[in-house]
Amino acid sequence: MSKTPDLALRFAGIKLRNPLVLLSGTAGAGREIKKLVELGRFGALCTKTVTFQPRPGNPPPRIAETPSGLVNSIGLENPGFARFLEETAPGLRSLPLPVIASIAGNGPELSRMAEALTGAGPAGLEINLSCPNVGGAFNPTAPTEIERLLREVRRATGLPLLAKLPPDFYRIGDLARAAETAGCDGLTVANTLPAMVFDLKLRKPRLGGITGGLSGPAVLPVSLYLVHRARQAVGLPIIGSGGVHDADGAVSMLLAGAQAIGLGTVNFFRPLAYREILQALAEFRTAGPGRRKPTP
Ligand SMILES: Cc1cc2nc3c(=O)[nH]c(=O)nc-3n(C[C@H](O)[C@H](O)[C@H](O)COP(=O)(O)O)c2cc1C
């Protein structure tokens, strides 16, 4: 009988048992989702983004379904950094997988949070550089601005540092290079696509926050494009984020150039998809091109 291939990897200096990463905002800090999935079968978990000050988030409704997708306008609701540090960070080490803490803010806030989190529980940090549901300092867009911000965070921590990039089709290569130059250890490509949905009866936007971010199967081909372009630009390891919901999507992420595969919206509609994905990744490891069994 053939042995199941080992899917373990080192990603940005973090040891993962396999390439599957639960994406920020879709898996809490592990407590909630562990009722639905076996956390110990994933490579890592990214926590919901936390900001320095507490944020109430956007008015409801905050989620609208679209064909093969989801538009969310959560608006970074979170209890603020002090509570995260006190109540959540200490428990992260007892989870059966490495946890990457996601943070967002301006330069000084990010540096303070990064410094305080060093040695406090997380195995790494992910800087959320694009949240389409909030404005201002949370959304730097120019490569120079992103490089400056990430350099500042880099100085504040020795933890593995990931930059979660916005889905900027035209400049994704420049943004990836900016993160690499700033000293990041890895990338997450990319966040949700800015989007809008209307209620035609009311003739009004369906989301309380008016606009939101599109995720789910609908965005997979776009994510593959972004990962491919980022891979052409830099050598940093990449978590492919956007639309993976089955084995074919996961393998496609690897073919596009990602080392790790993010699972987000799928956790809401098919949380056990990871089982078939892990099996497909094992087959992909052992089989050459053209030999993988197609998904029935
Ligand atoms: C309800 C919801 C909340 C999210 N919250 C965050 C967040 O707090 N921080 C972040 O970086 N990304 C957040 N995201 C984006 C996901 O982490 C992921 O990048 C995106 O959904 C694309 O992947 P998917 O199609 O597999 O969901 C959120 C996505 C959803 C659907």
PDBQT file of the ligand as one rigid body, heavy atoms in Angstrom, charges set to zero:
ROOT
HETATM    1  C1  LIG A 301     -17.616  37.495   6.486  1.00  0.00    +0.000 C 
HETATM    2  C2  LIG A 301     -16.196  37.787   6.090  1.00  0.00    +0.000 A 
HETATM    3  C3  LIG A 301     -15.373  38.517   6.965  1.00  0.00    +0.000 A 
HETATM    4  C4  LIG A 301     -14.046  38.775   6.611  1.00  0.00    +0.000 A 
HETATM    5  N1  LIG A 301     -13.251  39.473   7.489  1.00  0.00    +0.000 NA
HETATM    6  C5  LIG A 301     -11.942  39.667   7.186  1.00  0.00    +0.000 A 
HETATM    7  C6  LIG A 301     -11.079  40.303   8.107  1.00  0.00    +0.000 A 
HETATM    8  O1  LIG A 301     -11.447  40.664   9.228  1.00  0.00    +0.000 OA
HETATM    9  N2  LIG A 301      -9.784  40.507   7.726  1.00  0.00    +0.000 N 
HETATM   10  C7  LIG A 301      -9.292  40.096   6.515  1.00  0.00    +0.000 A 
HETATM   11  O2  LIG A 301      -8.104  40.288   6.227  1.00  0.00    +0.000 OA
HETATM   12  N3  LIG A 301     -10.108  39.476   5.623  1.00  0.00    +0.000 NA
HETATM   13  C8  LIG A 301     -11.391  39.249   5.934  1.00  0.00    +0.000 A 
HETATM   14  N4  LIG A 301     -12.197  38.594   5.039  1.00  0.00    +0.000 N 
HETATM   15  C9  LIG A 301     -11.648  38.154   3.756  1.00  0.00    +0.000 C 
HETATM   16  C10 LIG A 301     -11.215  36.688   3.785  1.00  0.00    +0.000 C 
HETATM   17  O3  LIG A 301     -10.179  36.495   4.750  1.00  0.00    +0.000 OA
HETATM   18  C11 LIG A 301     -10.706  36.227   2.408  1.00  0.00    +0.000 C 
HETATM   19  O4  LIG A 301      -9.525  36.933   2.077  1.00  0.00    +0.000 OA
HETATM   20  C12 LIG A 301     -11.745  36.451   1.317  1.00  0.00    +0.000 C 
HETATM   21  O5  LIG A 301     -13.033  36.145   1.786  1.00  0.00    +0.000 OA
HETATM   22  C13 LIG A 301     -11.461  35.632   0.060  1.00  0.00    +0.000 C 
HETATM   23  O6  LIG A 301     -11.426  34.253   0.295  1.00  0.00    +0.000 OA
HETATM   24  P1  LIG A 301     -12.721  33.275   0.170  1.00  0.00    +0.000 P 
HETATM   25  O7  LIG A 301     -13.327  33.500  -1.187  1.00  0.00    +0.000 OA
HETATM   26  O8  LIG A 301     -12.164  31.897   0.346  1.00  0.00    +0.000 OA
HETATM   27  O9  LIG A 301     -13.666  33.668   1.260  1.00  0.00    +0.000 OA
HETATM   28  C14 LIG A 301     -13.536  38.313   5.360  1.00  0.00    +0.000 A 
HETATM   29  C15 LIG A 301     -14.363  37.587   4.503  1.00  0.00    +0.000 A 
HETATM   30  C16 LIG A 301     -15.680  37.303   4.853  1.00  0.00    +0.000 A 
HETATM   31  C17 LIG A 301     -16.529  36.504   3.895  1.00  0.00    +0.000 C 
ENDROOT
TORSDOF 0
